[in-house]
Structures are given as C-alpha cells and as structure tokens.
Amino acid sequence: MKKIYHFKNKSLTKKYKNFGTRVPTLINELISSALISGTEVAFFSISQTELDELSENSKDENTIVKLLENPKKLLGTILITNNFINILIVLIFVLIFANVGKVLFSGIHNEIVLFLIEIVLVTFLILLFGEVLPKIYANRKSLQFANFMAKPIHILNIILTPLSIPLIRLTSLIENRLKGKNNNLSVEKLSQALELTSEDTNEDEQKIFKGIVTFGNTETVQIMKPRTEVCAISNSETYENVLKIILKNVYSGNIDNIVGVLYAKDLLSHLNKKQFKWQNLLREAFFVPENKKLDDLLADFQEMKNHMAIVVDEYGGTSGVVTLEDVIEEIVGDINDEFDNDDLSY
C-alpha cells in the first residue's frame, strides 16, 4: 500500500509541475499575441502627417517609416507571426485542459461536449486577450505602440521574408484576378451603405456621397452639353461678327470640324480694335470620346490644366461640350454662378 501511495504522489507531483510551467508559458504566448495584434492596428493607424514627422526623428521612428514603405510585406509578417503564436496557444491550452479540464468538468463524460468546451474557452482567451483588448489600446495609442514594437517587428520582417514574399505574391495574383469584380461589388455595397445611413445625414450630404460613389462609373456623354445647345463660330468670320456672336450666342452651323477654342476673356484687350486677326487667339481643342469615365476625364483636366473638352461620337462628329464645372457638379451638386438665372427669394 505504501508503494502504491508513493507512486500516486509522484504522478500528481509531476502533473502539478507540468501545470506550473505550462500556465506561465500560456500567459507569455497570450501577451505575445496581444503585442502582435496591437502592432497591426498601431502601424496602419498612423497618418501621413505623423509619418512625415517621424522621418525626421530618432532611429526607432525611422524604422516605422521603413516598415511602412512596404505595407504588404509588413502585414504578411504580422499575420504569419500571429498565426504561429495562436497555434502555440491552442497546443499549450490543450495540454493544460487535459489535466485541469478533467477536474473542473469531472461530471461531464461526453468527449464531444468536453471538446466543445475546450474550443469555446481557448477561442475566448485568444479573442479577448490576444485580439480585442490590445487592438482597442493600440488604436488609441498607435504611435507609442508602433514605436515600442518597431525593432522586434523589423527583426521578424527580415527573418520571415522567405514566408512573407510568397504569401504577398500569391495574394497579389488573386487580387489582380478578382480586381474588376470587386470594384463593381464595392460600388453596389457603398450605395447600400448610403441608404442605411440616410437618417444620420442630410440631403446635401447624401447627394455628395452618392456622387462620389457613382463618379467612376459615369460616362462623359451623360453630363455633357449637347451640340444643339453649343454656340460655335466659323473660322472665317470677321472680328466684328465674332464679337456680335459672343454677345448674342446666335450662331448656327456645322460644328463637326472644330479647329480650336476661343476664350472670350482673351478678347478683352482687343475690344477697342475694329479689325483684328482673332484666329491667333485660338487654343488647341481637347477632344474626348463619349464613353470616357468621369474620373479619367478629371485626371486629364488636371494633367493638361484645361477646363473644357469637346465630346466626339464614334464617327468623329461633335456630340457636345463638357467642362470641369460639369464634372465637379456630379459630386457636389449644382454650382450656381453669375450666369445662372435662378429665382431670387427676396
């Protein structure tokens, strides 16, 4: 009897000894998971203004800037590290639960129920202490948190390069394959989201948001001024007639062969002249197709420092005219200027 009792004591001592080493290990892994999860939020919450300030400061802060120069690689490093840590947490918890679980849940003999309890407990630990709490803290103290984790993450970024690079290439390949499809879905989802937020925003804000969402899918032909409403001038007109046409906007004729654009303001310094070769003031016309998207048209306006374009159809004929103001109005709504005849309320 004494020998058996002595053996049981040894067995219990060994179990408690293992328990005493595994629990601190589990706590360490949870802390590591918290630090890595918080790092993800901290690094990607830093604004461009803060990055500009960091680039002129200490070495640690320069490390943050260097890491964010390749955000995909940084994210890959963080995700790989976090997954390794979470796997270790699960393995250690399984070993602890194998001993403690039998004592705490001694009344439960169903293995499936015990397994489900084990899953719930380990998931709760990882989510609460390894994800939610650290991310909340890191979001509030992003710069301090990123600065604290800059060196460790930089080292991990180098060590895990053989794993992160293939991961980045694979995700980029998948992203490129699904890019077009995702863009269409995002516009749809954003439109639905705007409808859900209609109670929190006024009519003007809703109009601007909807304009932004649909901007990239709107074609030039949808907003242009049609050729029937365009006033044009023949290249052979006399200077005197040009002034009359500008003042009256009554010219009618074939406007398919446009040779240039005349700005009325360019004539201001020549108003006192009776005859003047006004053709010298013509500016090069900017032609765009009817199906050109507004985001591309806006980019062209900015690049060329132009604010008006001639819209042509598939046969090269003039369809109408579109201006920078027309494009902007698609986002912010109608812009009233001195030429708009709105009814006054006073």
C-alpha positions in Angstrom: 0.0 0.0 0.0 2.8 2.4 0.8 4.5 1.8 -2.5 1.3 2.5 -4.4 0.6 5.6 -2.4 4.1 6.8 -3.1 3.7 6.3 -6.8 0.4 8.2 -6.9 2.0 11.2 -5.1 4.8 11.2 -7.7 2.3 11.1 -10.5 0.3 14.0 -9.0 3.5 16.0 -8.3 4.6 15.6 -12.0 1.2 16.8 -13.2 1.2 19.9 -11.0 4.8 20.5 -12.0 3.8 20.5 -15.7 0.8 22.7 -14.9 3.0 25.2 -13.1 5.3 25.5 -16.2 2.6 25.5 -18.9 0.4 28.2 -17.4 3.2 30.8 -17.4 4.0 29.7 -21.0 0.4 30.2 -22.0 0.4 33.7 -20.4 3.6 34.6 -22.2 2.1 33.5 -25.5 -1.1 35.5 -24.9 1.0 38.6 -24.2 2.9 37.9 -27.5 -0.3 37.6 -29.4 -1.6 40.8 -27.9 1.6 42.7 -28.9 1.5 41.4 -32.5 -2.3 42.0 -32.9 -1.9 45.5 -31.5 1.0 46.1 -33.8 -1.2 45.6 -36.8 -3.6 48.3 -35.7 -0.9 50.6 -34.5 1.2 50.7 -37.7 -1.8 51.0 -40.1 -3.4 53.7 -38.0 -0.5 56.2 -38.3 -1.5 59.1 -40.6 0.7 60.5 -43.4 1.3 63.7 -41.3 2.7 61.6 -38.4 4.9 59.6 -40.9 6.3 62.9 -42.2 7.2 64.0 -38.7 8.7 60.5 -37.9 11.0 60.6 -40.8 12.9 63.5 -39.2 13.2 62.0 -35.7 15.0 59.1 -34.0 16.2 55.7 -35.4 13.2 53.8 -33.9 10.8 56.1 -35.5 12.7 55.8 -38.8 12.2 52.1 -38.6 8.4 52.6 -38.6 8.7 54.6 -41.8 10.9 52.0 -43.4 8.5 49.2 -42.5 5.5 51.1 -43.8 7.3 51.6 -47.2 6.3 48.0 -47.9 2.9 47.6 -46.1 2.1 44.3 -47.8 5.3 42.7 -46.5 4.7 44.2 -43.0 1.2 42.8 -42.9 2.4 39.4 -44.1 5.0 39.3 -41.3 2.4 40.3 -38.7 -0.2 37.7 -39.8 2.3 34.9 -40.1 3.7 35.6 -36.6 0.3 36.0 -35.1 -0.8 32.7 -36.6 2.2 30.8 -35.2 1.6 32.3 -31.8 -2.1 31.4 -31.8 -1.2 27.8 -32.8 1.1 27.6 -29.8 -1.6 29.0 -27.5 -4.0 26.3 -28.7 -1.5 23.5 -28.2 -0.5 24.6 -24.7 -4.1 25.1 -23.7 -4.9 21.6 -24.9 -2.2 20.2 -22.7 -3.4 22.2 -19.7 -7.0 21.3 -20.3 -6.2 17.6 -20.5 -5.3 17.8 -16.8 -7.3 20.6 -15.3 -10.4 20.0 -17.5 -11.0 16.6 -16.0 -11.0 18.0 -12.5 -13.1 21.1 -13.3 -15.6 19.2 -15.5 -15.4 15.8 -13.8 -19.2 15.4 -14.1 -19.1 15.5 -17.9 -18.1 12.3 -19.5 -19.1 13.0 -23.1 -15.9 13.6 -25.1 -17.6 15.8 -27.7 -19.0 18.1 -25.0 -15.6 18.4 -23.4 -14.1 19.2 -26.8 -16.6 21.9 -27.5 -16.0 23.5 -24.0 -12.2 23.4 -24.8 -12.8 25.2 -28.2 -15.0 27.9 -26.6 -12.5 28.6 -23.8 -9.4 28.8 -26.0 -11.3 31.0 -28.5 -12.4 33.3 -25.8 -8.9 33.6 -24.5 -7.4 34.4 -27.9 -10.1 36.8 -29.0 -10.3 38.8 -25.7 -6.7 38.9 -24.6 -5.0 38.4 -27.9 -7.2 40.4 -30.3 -9.9 42.7 -28.9 -8.2 44.4 -25.9 -4.8 45.0 -27.5 -6.3 46.4 -30.7 -8.5 48.8 -28.7 -5.5 50.1 -26.8 -3.3 50.2 -29.9 -5.9 52.2 -31.8 -5.8 54.9 -29.1 -2.0 54.9 -28.7 -1.0 54.0 -32.2 2.3 56.0 -32.4 3.6 54.9 -29.0 2.6 51.3 -29.6 4.3 51.2 -33.1 7.4 52.9 -31.6 7.6 50.2 -28.9 7.2 47.3 -31.4 9.3 48.8 -34.2 12.6 46.9 -33.5 11.0 43.4 -32.8 8.8 43.7 -35.9 11.8 44.8 -38.1 13.8 41.7 -37.0 10.7 39.5 -37.6 10.3 41.2 -41.0 13.8 40.0 -42.0 13.6 36.5 -40.5 10.1 35.7 -42.1 11.0 37.1 -45.5 11.1 33.5 -47.1 7.5 33.0 -45.9 6.1 36.5 -46.4 7.3 37.1 -50.0 5.5 34.0 -51.5 2.4 35.0 -49.5 2.5 38.5 -50.9 2.9 37.2 -54.5 0.0 34.8 -54.1 -2.4 37.4 -52.7 -1.4 39.9 -55.4 -2.1 37.3 -58.0 -5.6 36.6 -56.6 -6.2 40.3 -56.1 -5.5 41.0 -59.7 -7.7 38.2 -60.9 -10.6 39.5 -58.8 -9.9 43.2 -59.2 -12.6 44.1 -61.7 -15.3 42.0 -60.0 -14.5 43.6 -56.6 -14.8 47.1 -57.9 -18.3 46.5 -59.2 -19.3 44.9 -55.9 -17.8 47.8 -53.9 -19.9 50.4 -55.7 -23.0 48.3 -55.1 -22.2 47.9 -51.4 -21.4 51.5 -50.9 -24.7 52.5 -52.4 -26.5 50.2 -50.0 -24.5 51.6 -47.1 -25.5 55.1 -48.0 -29.2 54.1 -47.9 -28.6 52.7 -44.4 -27.1 56.0 -43.2 -29.8 58.2 -44.7 -31.2 59.0 -41.2 -27.8 60.3 -40.0 -27.0 62.6 -42.9 -28.9 65.5 -44.6 -30.0 65.6 -48.2 -26.9 67.6 -49.4 -24.5 65.2 -47.8 -26.3 62.2 -49.3 -26.1 63.9 -52.7 -22.3 64.3 -52.3 -21.8 60.8 -51.1 -23.8 59.3 -54.0 -21.9 61.5 -56.4 -18.6 60.1 -55.2 -19.8 56.5 -55.3 -21.1 56.7 -58.9 -18.5 59.1 -60.2 -16.1 56.5 -61.6 -18.9 54.7 -63.5 -20.5 57.8 -65.1 -19.6 58.5 -68.7 -18.9 61.9 -70.3 -21.9 61.7 -72.6 -24.2 61.7 -69.5 -23.2 65.1 -68.3 -22.1 67.0 -71.5 -23.9 69.9 -73.0 -25.3 68.6 -76.4 -24.3 70.1 -79.7 -27.8 71.6 -80.1 -27.0 73.9 -77.1 -23.5 74.7 -78.2 -22.7 78.1 -79.7 -19.9 78.0 -82.3 -18.1 80.4 -84.5 -16.9 79.8 -88.1 -13.1 80.2 -88.6 -13.8 82.6 -91.5 -15.9 85.1 -89.5 -14.8 88.7 -89.3 -13.7 90.1 -85.9 -16.8 92.3 -85.8 -19.1 89.3 -86.3 -17.2 87.3 -83.7 -17.9 90.0 -81.1 -21.6 90.0 -82.1 -21.9 86.2 -81.9 -20.2 86.1 -78.5 -22.6 88.8 -77.2 -25.8 87.2 -78.7 -24.9 83.4 -78.9 -26.9 83.1 -82.1 -24.5 81.4 -84.5 -25.7 78.2 -86.1 -23.9 75.9 -88.5 -21.8 72.8 -88.9 -19.5 72.3 -85.8 -18.0 68.9 -86.7 -14.7 70.5 -87.9 -13.5 72.3 -84.8 -10.1 73.9 -85.3 -9.7 75.5 -81.8 -11.3 77.1 -78.8 -11.6 80.8 -78.4 -11.9 82.2 -74.8 -14.0 85.4 -74.6 -11.6 86.7 -71.9 -8.8 86.6 -74.4 -10.6 89.3 -76.5 -10.9 91.8 -73.6 -7.6 93.5 -74.5 -8.7 93.9 -78.2 -12.3 95.2 -77.7 -11.3 98.7 -79.0 -9.9 97.4 -82.2 -12.1 97.5 -85.4 -10.2 94.7 -87.1 -8.1 92.0 -85.6 -7.0 88.5 -86.6 -8.8 86.8 -83.8 -7.8 83.3 -85.1 -4.4 83.9 -83.5 -6.0 83.6 -80.1 -7.4 80.1 -80.7 -6.3 77.5 -78.3 -5.9 73.8 -79.1 -9.1 71.9 -78.6 -9.2 68.9 -76.3 -11.3 66.0 -77.7 -12.7 63.2 -75.6 -14.9 60.2 -76.5 -18.5 60.0 -75.3 -17.8 56.9 -73.2 -14.9 58.3 -71.2 -15.3 57.8 -67.5 -15.5 61.0 -65.4 -12.6 60.0 -63.0 -10.4 59.7 -66.1 -11.7 62.9 -67.6 -11.0 64.8 -64.3 -7.4 63.4 -64.2 -6.9 64.6 -67.8 -8.3 68.1 -66.9 -5.8 68.2 -64.0 -2.9 67.0 -66.0 -3.5 69.3 -69.0 -4.6 72.2 -66.9 -7.6 72.5 -69.0 -11.3 73.0 -68.0 -13.2 72.3 -71.2 -13.3 69.4 -73.7 -15.1 68.7 -77.0 -17.0 65.4 -76.8 -17.0 63.4 -80.1 -19.0 60.3 -81.1 -17.8 57.1 -82.6 -17.7 58.6 -86.1 -15.7 61.7 -85.0 -18.6 64.1 -85.1 -19.1 66.6 -82.4 -21.6 65.4 -79.7 -21.3 68.3 -77.3 -19.1 70.1 -74.8 -18.1 69.2 -71.2 -16.4 71.4 -68.7 -14.6 71.0 -65.4 -17.6 72.5 -63.7 -19.9 69.8 -65.1 -17.6 67.1 -63.7 -17.4 68.7 -60.3 -21.2 69.2 -60.2 -21.6 65.4 -60.4 -20.0 65.2 -56.9 -21.1 68.4 -55.1 -24.4 69.1 -57.0 -25.3 72.2 -59.0 -22.9 75.2 -58.8 -24.6 78.5 -59.3 -22.5 81.2 -60.9 -23.2 84.7 -62.3 -24.6 83.3 -65.5 -27.3 81.1 -63.8 -30.8 82.6 -63.8 -32.2 81.3 -60.5 -35.3 82.8 -59.0 -34.4 85.1 -56.1 -36.1 84.6 -52.8 -36.0 88.2 -51.8 
